[in-house]
């Protein structure tokens, strides 16, 4: 139990609800004009070198043991070719790592595990509109071998710098080898999902309140009491963003299940137990995301129902006033036909009598419609 607490403390920094565990980093090793962000050698859980070249790190590991962790940011084919050759990485996995836009997955190539994670970053916005970007995605790809782990990151968010520092502060955990790094990355990614899910829940709650309050207190209503046209747009936008979220979460369920349940030579048996914790959290987030989609469908249906009801109310009002104005129109039409022998044409009080009768009939019809709730 103590080891579990230590492991969680190492890879999960304390944060407030809704905060992302990622650092937002667009640095592409500007000082060296290279895709390599960091490269270090670890032995007995401690870093034994500063920033070295991949060839130096590989030579050190082969000679003295330990493992090397190489981090890259958006490498091109030429930059990644040397590393791929040194570690014997499969060409198909290399192609996926360079071109990105991959589905979350876990694949095994000989003695190397290739894992793809989708990172999710919540985009802050002052007000949710029908064009607001809610989530932003990136990718982290991991090549895990017996004595190395190569991480390839795509996108401006999902930096692993802080995670590397936290792991270096826990030699006992880092001494478990590359699989400990793989677990820490998986745990950070899933923690990011949890933070984003909380923030998206707040946006959905805001839209839900606006939609269901429109029929009671007039908020978010248009002219004549109809539902706001922006509500449907915001709901559709949230559905698109939730779908993007779902594409990152759902495909990762099986890889996490494999890492937590299937014995693998490249994953330390002690570390494998903790993948179950990650898989459990991932399953909970997946349930939330599926629930978001169902809830947004219900909110959208409610919004459309409110719009239909509002249209029906408008049609009833239009019909009521048309019926009222039909009375003077009919009477005026009859007396406008200019026949010689029409009733009351020669009567002294005929004109005011017709006006009084017209007003009385209109008033009676108006009162009837008012009593029935049409006006």
C-alpha positions in Angstrom: 0.0 0.0 0.0 2.9 2.3 0.7 4.3 1.7 -2.7 1.0 2.6 -4.3 0.9 5.9 -2.5 4.5 6.7 -3.5 3.8 5.8 -7.1 0.7 8.0 -7.2 2.5 10.9 -5.6 5.3 10.6 -8.1 3.2 10.7 -11.2 0.2 12.7 -10.0 1.0 16.2 -8.8 -1.7 17.8 -6.6 -4.0 20.1 -8.5 -7.4 21.8 -8.2 -10.5 20.4 -9.9 -10.4 21.2 -13.6 -6.7 21.9 -13.8 -4.8 20.1 -16.6 -1.7 18.1 -15.6 0.0 19.2 -18.8 2.5 22.0 -19.4 1.8 23.9 -22.6 5.0 23.7 -24.5 5.7 24.7 -28.1 9.5 24.5 -27.7 11.2 22.5 -30.5 14.6 22.4 -28.9 15.2 26.0 -30.1 18.8 26.1 -28.9 19.9 23.1 -30.9 17.4 23.4 -33.8 16.6 19.7 -33.2 13.5 17.6 -32.5 15.2 16.1 -29.5 13.9 17.8 -26.3 15.9 15.7 -23.8 18.0 12.6 -23.8 19.3 11.0 -20.6 20.7 7.8 -19.2 19.2 6.2 -16.0 20.9 3.6 -13.8 19.5 2.3 -10.5 16.7 4.8 -10.7 19.0 7.8 -11.0 20.0 10.0 -13.9 23.8 9.5 -14.5 24.2 12.0 -17.4 23.2 15.4 -18.4 21.7 16.1 -21.9 23.7 13.7 -24.1 23.3 12.7 -27.8 21.3 9.5 -28.5 24.5 7.7 -29.8 26.3 8.5 -26.5 23.3 7.4 -24.4 23.0 4.1 -26.3 26.7 3.4 -26.0 26.6 4.1 -22.3 23.6 1.8 -21.7 25.2 -1.0 -23.7 28.4 -0.7 -21.8 27.2 0.0 -18.2 23.5 -1.1 -18.2 20.5 1.0 -17.2 18.2 2.5 -19.8 17.9 5.7 -21.8 14.9 8.0 -22.2 14.8 10.1 -25.4 12.1 12.7 -25.8 11.3 14.2 -29.2 8.9 16.8 -30.4 7.4 16.5 -33.9 10.5 14.9 -35.6 10.6 14.6 -39.3 11.7 11.5 -41.1 15.3 12.5 -41.4 15.6 13.4 -37.7 14.0 10.2 -36.6 15.8 7.9 -39.0 19.0 7.6 -37.0 17.2 6.8 -33.7 14.9 4.3 -35.4 18.0 2.5 -36.9 19.9 2.4 -33.5 16.9 0.9 -31.7 15.7 -1.3 -34.5 12.2 0.3 -34.5 9.8 -1.2 -37.0 9.3 1.0 -40.1 5.4 0.9 -39.8 5.6 2.2 -36.2 8.2 4.9 -37.3 5.9 6.0 -40.0 3.0 6.4 -37.6 5.2 8.3 -35.1 6.4 10.8 -37.7 3.1 11.5 -39.5 0.9 11.4 -36.3 -2.9 11.6 -36.4 -3.1 8.0 -35.1 -5.8 6.2 -33.2 -4.8 5.3 -29.6 -3.4 1.8 -29.7 -0.9 -0.7 -28.4 1.2 -2.8 -30.8 4.1 -5.1 -30.3 7.0 -5.3 -32.8 9.5 -7.9 -31.9 11.0 -6.7 -28.6 9.4 -3.2 -28.7 6.0 -2.0 -27.5 4.5 0.9 -29.5 1.9 2.8 -27.7 -0.1 5.8 -28.9 -1.9 8.2 -26.5 -4.2 11.1 -27.5 -3.7 14.0 -25.2 -6.6 16.4 -24.5 -6.3 20.0 -23.4 -9.3 22.1 -22.3 -9.5 25.4 -24.1 -10.6 28.2 -21.8 -13.3 30.5 -23.1 -15.1 33.5 -21.5 -18.4 32.4 -23.1 -19.5 29.3 -24.8 -20.7 30.0 -28.4 -21.6 27.9 -31.4 -18.0 28.3 -32.7 -16.1 27.9 -29.4 -13.2 25.4 -29.4 -13.6 23.3 -26.2 -11.0 20.6 -26.5 -7.6 20.5 -28.3 -5.9 17.2 -29.0 -2.3 16.2 -29.3 -0.4 12.9 -29.3 2.2 11.1 -27.3 3.8 8.0 -28.8 6.0 5.7 -26.8 8.5 3.1 -28.1 9.3 0.9 -25.1 12.1 -1.6 -25.1 14.2 -3.6 -22.6 16.7 -0.7 -22.1 15.1 2.3 -23.7 12.0 4.4 -24.1 11.6 6.9 -26.9 8.7 9.3 -26.6 7.5 11.3 -29.6 5.1 14.2 -28.9 2.9 16.0 -31.4 1.0 19.2 -30.6 1.7 22.2 -28.4 0.4 20.6 -25.2 1.3 17.4 -23.4 4.8 18.3 -22.3 6.6 15.6 -20.4 9.2 17.8 -18.8 7.6 18.1 -15.4 6.8 14.4 -15.4 10.5 13.6 -16.1 11.5 15.7 -13.1 9.0 14.1 -10.8 10.2 10.6 -11.8 13.8 11.6 -11.3 12.9 12.6 -7.7 11.7 9.0 -7.1 14.7 6.6 -7.8 12.8 3.6 -6.4 10.1 4.0 -9.0 12.4 4.9 -11.8 14.5 1.9 -11.0 11.7 -0.3 -12.4 12.9 0.6 -15.8 11.2 1.9 -19.0 7.9 0.4 -18.1 7.7 2.8 -15.1 8.0 5.7 -17.5 5.3 4.2 -19.7 3.0 3.9 -16.8 3.7 7.5 -15.6 2.9 8.8 -19.1 -0.3 6.8 -19.3 -1.4 8.0 -15.8 -0.7 11.6 -16.7 -2.7 11.3 -20.0 -5.7 9.8 -18.2 -5.4 12.4 -15.4 -5.7 15.0 -18.2 -8.9 13.3 -19.4 -10.4 13.5 -15.9 -9.6 17.3 -15.6 -11.1 18.0 -19.1 -14.2 15.9 -18.3 -14.8 18.0 -15.2 -14.5 21.2 -17.3 -16.7 19.9 -20.1 -19.3 18.9 -17.5 -19.4 22.6 -16.4 -20.1 23.7 -20.0 -22.8 21.2 -20.4 -24.4 22.3 -17.1 -24.3 25.9 -18.3 -26.1 25.0 -21.6 -28.6 22.8 -19.8 -29.5 25.6 -17.4 -30.0 28.1 -20.3 -32.2 25.7 -22.2 -34.4 24.7 -19.4 -34.7 28.1 -17.9 -35.8 29.7 -21.2 -39.4 28.5 -20.7 -39.7 29.8 -17.1 -37.9 33.1 -16.5 -37.4 34.3 -20.1 -33.7 33.9 -20.1 -32.1 32.9 -23.4 -35.4 33.7 -25.1 -35.9 35.4 -28.4 -38.6 37.8 -29.4 -42.1 36.4 -28.6 -40.8 33.9 -26.0 -39.1 31.5 -28.5 -36.0 29.6 -27.5 -32.7 31.2 -28.3 -31.4 30.3 -31.8 -27.9 30.1 -30.3 -28.7 27.2 -27.9 -29.0 24.6 -30.7 -25.7 25.9 -32.2 -23.9 25.6 -28.8 -25.3 22.1 -28.2 -24.1 20.9 -31.7 -20.7 22.5 -31.0 -20.4 20.7 -27.7 -21.4 17.4 -29.3 -18.6 17.8 -31.9 -16.1 18.5 -29.1 -17.4 15.6 -27.0 -17.0 13.3 -30.1 -13.4 14.4 -30.4 -12.9 13.6 -26.7 -14.6 10.2 -27.2 -12.2 9.4 -30.0 -9.3 9.9 -27.6 -10.7 7.9 -24.7 -12.6 4.9 -26.0 -9.9 3.3 -28.2 -7.5 3.5 -25.3 -9.6 1.1 -23.1 -8.3 -2.1 -24.7 -4.6 -1.1 -24.7 -4.8 -0.3 -21.0 -6.6 -3.5 -20.3 -3.8 -5.4 -22.1 -1.1 -3.6 -20.1 -2.9 -4.3 -16.9 -3.9 -7.9 -17.4 -1.6 -9.6 -20.0 1.9 -10.6 -18.9 4.5 -8.8 -20.9 8.3 -9.2 -20.8 8.8 -5.5 -21.3 6.6 -4.5 -18.5 7.8 -5.0 -14.9 5.4 -7.2 -12.9 5.3 -4.6 -10.1 4.4 -1.8 -12.5 1.8 -3.9 -14.3 -0.3 -3.9 -11.2 -0.6 -0.2 -11.3 -1.8 -0.1 -14.9 -5.1 -1.5 -13.4 -5.5 1.8 -11.5 -5.1 3.7 -14.8 -7.5 1.4 -16.6 -10.1 1.9 -13.9 -9.9 5.7 -14.1 -10.0 5.5 -17.9 -13.1 3.4 -17.8 -14.8 6.0 -15.5 -13.9 8.8 -17.8 -15.2 6.8 -20.8 -18.5 6.4 -19.0 -18.6 10.1 -18.4 -18.0 10.9 -22.0 -20.7 8.5 -23.2 -23.0 10.1 -20.6 -22.1 13.5 -22.0 -23.2 12.4 -25.5 -26.5 11.0 -24.2 -27.2 14.1 -22.1 -26.5 16.5 -25.0 -28.9 14.5 -27.1 -31.6 14.9 -24.5 -30.8 18.7 -24.1 -31.0 19.1 -27.9 -34.3 17.3 -28.1 -35.6 19.5 -25.3 -34.5 22.6 -27.1 -36.1 21.5 -30.3 -39.3 20.6 -28.4 -39.3 24.1 -26.9 -38.9 25.7 -30.3 -41.8 23.6 -31.6 -44.0 24.6 -28.7 -43.0 28.3 -29.2 -43.9 28.1 -32.8 -47.3 26.5 -32.0 -48.0 29.3 -29.5 -47.1 31.9 -32.2 -49.4 30.1 -34.7 -52.3 30.1 -32.2 -51.8 33.9 -31.6 -51.8 34.6 -35.3 -54.9 32.4 -35.8 -56.7 34.2 -32.9 -56.0 37.7 -34.2 -57.0 36.6 -37.8 -60.3 35.3 -36.4 -60.9 38.6 -34.6 -60.1 40.8 -37.6 -62.2 38.6 -39.8 -65.4 40.0 -38.2 -65.0 43.7 -39.1 -63.6 42.6 -42.5 -66.7 40.5 -43.2 -69.1 43.3 -42.1 -67.3 46.0 -44.0 -67.2 43.7 -47.0 -71.0 43.1 -46.9 -71.8 46.8 -46.5 -69.3 47.8 -49.2 -71.2 45.9 -51.9 -73.4 49.0 -52.7 -76.7 47.3 -53.1 -79.7 49.7 -53.0 -82.0 47.7 -50.8 -79.7 46.7 -47.9 -80.9 46.6 -44.2 -80.4 49.7 -42.2 -79.0 51.8 -45.0 -81.5 54.6 -44.4 -81.5 54.2 -40.6 -80.2 57.2 -38.7 -78.3 55.2 -36.2 -77.2 52.4 -38.5 -73.5 53.4 -38.8 -72.8 53.6 -35.0 -74.9 50.5 -34.4 -72.8 48.5 -36.9 -69.6 49.8 -35.2 -70.9 48.8 -31.7 -71.9 45.3 -32.9 -68.5 44.9 -34.6 -66.6 45.9 -31.5 -68.8 43.7 -29.3 -68.3 40.6 -31.4 -64.6 41.2 -31.6 -64.4 41.7 -27.8 -66.3 38.5 -27.2 -64.1 36.5 -29.5 -60.9 38.0 -27.9 -62.2 37.1 -24.4 -62.9 33.5 -25.5 -59.4 33.1 -26.9 -57.9 34.7 -23.8 -59.9 32.3 -21.6 -58.6 29.3 -23.5 -55.0 30.5 -23.4 -54.6 31.3 -27.1 -53.8 35.0 -26.4 
